[in-house]
Amino acid sequence: MLPPMLNWIWAAFFVVAFAAAIVQAVVFGRPDVFRDVVGALFDSAKTGFEIALGLTGVMSLWLGLMRIGERGGVVESIARAFRPLFGRLFPGLPDGHPAAGAIVMNLSANALGLDNAATPLGLKAMRELQTLNPEPDRATDEMILFMVINASSVTVLPMTIFTFRAQLGAADPTDVFVPILIATYCSTMCGLLVTAAIQRLNLWNRVVVGWLSLLTAVVGGLVWYFARLDAAAVGQQSALLANALLLSVIVLFLAAGARRRVPLYETFVEGAKEGFQVAVGIVPYLVAILVAVGALRASGALEALLGGIRAGVSALSLDTRWVDALPVALIKPLSGSGARGLMVETMKTLGPDSFGGRLACVIQGSTETTFYILAVYFGSVGVKRTRHALGCGLAADAAGVIAAILVCYLFFG
């Protein structure tokens, strides 16, 4: 299900492209622009299918490994480690309430990139939180904070982004790993602090301060370390760290599975079977957004819009390279699949190793589909009055985008 607003935006892309083509033909004497737009439609549809098809192998690999990690108890271990922290962040939950376990498991699954597991766990958490709600049509503070943390995209392993970058020929598909980690941290912290301020939530206790201090120290240490390096060394060191961490995670999953006597090969194959289904499921969404954006670009409308923004930014004596990734930032709160398509289109047009291509990936990994999550999570339990949930979610999105731009200048500028 897509947000209703996205239906209108998607249709508007074609209307704007058609209007821009008429202006190009009549005013600027370019009658061949219609041919270019139609050609872009077919080329973009073909590109969308080819990219999705190329994802099958990598998705099968990762989903197979993730299934071993699940069966090996990695998610359970993370849940146990974070349970004291979330007990303080959600003080309205009684001890031992089922909602607490569902919340921790959902956020753990999100952190590991287990989207298929995270969504049902998130819906379960919302249903459990609703059982404590004295006003069923009004969101509680716990519901709002849970939604905002989800909307801030706490993802430690953005494997889908790495896969798209590899498919499009990036020299090192994982070189955006550390920038995404830093940007998503900033997004999550902003969402948490804004929500806590509105709800007058006490964050000044030993457990919360300890956890947040530890996370801040890790991220701050990464920024401090990479800020001391030159551009070439930053790329080499971040790639080394990203690949070492990913390999360590794979070994951890295998070791955890072996410790629990999980049949590793059979479990891997079971999870890998989902890879083809996931890749095929992406095709219609990817094709839909790519053909719309391809028409906009071929008609000259997209370049005119971005050119106007560049002119305004340039007038302020600021670098304009970040503008190329702006469409991803604008569409991401509405649709993850739409933003994914724009990310792919940006990398395809500018190159996966361009500044704009990398920034599009970091933005995609550091923010989430706030409108969609709000509609699905609250809609599933019949909550109509969402109070400050949307504002807090969008604040987290804005922080993620700003952090993504700044960290990309640090790593790739």
Residue, then its C-alpha position, 0 to 999 in steps of 0.5 A: m500500500l502506498p501513501p495516497m499523496l504519492n499517487w498524485i506526486w507520481a502522476a504529476f511527474f508525467v504531467v510536468a514532463f509533458a508540459a515541459a516537453i511542450v515548452q521545449a518544443v514550442v519555445f525553444g524549438r526542440p520538437d525531438v524532445f517528445r522522442d527523447v521523453v518516450g525513449a527515456l520511458f522505455d530505457s528506464a523500464k528496462t534499467g529498472f528490470e535489469i537492476a532488480l534482476g541483478l539483485t537476486g544473487v546478492m539478496s539471496l546471499w544476504l537473506g540466507l546469512m540473516r536467517i542463520g543469524e536469526r536462528g542463531g539467536v543474534v537478534e535475541s541477544i541484542a534484545r536482551a542487551f538493549r532491554p534496560l535502555f528501552g525500559r527507561l525510554f518507555p516508562g509507561l510500560p509495566d514490567g514484563h508487558p509483551a509490548a516491551g519485548a516486541i519493541v526491542m525485537n522490532l528495533s533489533a531487527n531494523a538494526l540488522g536490516l531484517d525488514n521482513a521481520a521488523t514490520p510484523l514485529g512493529l505492528k505487534a508492538m503497536r497492538e500491544l501498546q494499544t492495549l494500554n491506551p485509555e483513549p483508543d483513537r489517540a496516540t500515547d507517548e509510548m506509541i509516538l516515541f516508538m514510531v519516531i525511533n522507527a521513522s529515524s531509520v536505525t539501520v546498522l547494515p544497509m545491505t540493499i544500498f550496498t547491493f544497488r551500488a555493486q549492481l551499478g558498478a561502484a568501485d567499492p560498494t561499501d564506502v558509504f557504510v560509515p557515513i550512513l552509520i553517522a547520519t542515521y545516528c544523528s537522525t535517531m538522536c534528533g528524533l529522540l531528543v525532540t520527542a523527549a522534550i515535548q513529552r518531558l521524558n526524563l533522559w537524565n538517568r544512569v542507564v539512558v545517559g550511559w547508553l547515549s554516551l557510549l553511542t555518541a563516543v563511538v560516532g564521535g570517535l569515527v568523525w574525529y578519526f576520519a576528519r584527521l585523514d586526507a581524502a584518499a586515506v578516508g576512502q581507504q580506511s572507511a572501506l577497510l572498516a566497513n568490509a571488516l565489520l561486515l565480514s565479522v558480522i557474517v562470522l558471528f552469524l555462522a558461529a552463533g548458528a553453529r553454537r545452537r546446532v543450527p543446520l547452517y547449509e539448510t538454513f542458508v538455503e531456506g533464507a536464500k529462497e526469499g532473495f528471488q521473491v524480494a528482488v522480483g517484488i522490487v521490480p514494479y516499484l523500481v520501474a514505476i519511479l524510474v520511468a517517471v523520473g526518466a521522463l522528467r529528466a528527458s523533458g528538461a523539467l528536473e534539470a530546470l528545478l535543480g538548476g534553479i536551486r543550484a542558482g540560489v545556493s550558488a548565490l549564497s557562495l555555497d557548494t552546489r553538488w549536494v543539490d543532485a541528491l535533493p530529490v531523494a531527500l524530498i520523496k523519502p518521507l513519502s515512499g521508500s520504494g520511490a526514494r530507492g528508485l531516485m537513488v538508483e536514477t541518481m547513481k545511473t545518471l551521475g555515476p555511483d562514485s560521484f558525490g551526488g550518487r554517494l550522497a543519495c545513498v547516504i540519505q536513503g540509509s539515514t532517513e525513513t518513510t515517515f508518512y508511510i510508517l505513521a499511516v501503517y502503524f497507527g492505522s493498524v490499531g485505529v489511532k486517528r489523533t497522532r498528536h506530535a508524531l508527524g512533526c517529530g518524525l519529520a524533524a528526525d528526517a531533516a536532521g538525517v538529511i543535513a547530517a548526510i550532506l555534512v558527512c559526505y563532504l567530510f568523507f567524499g568532498 
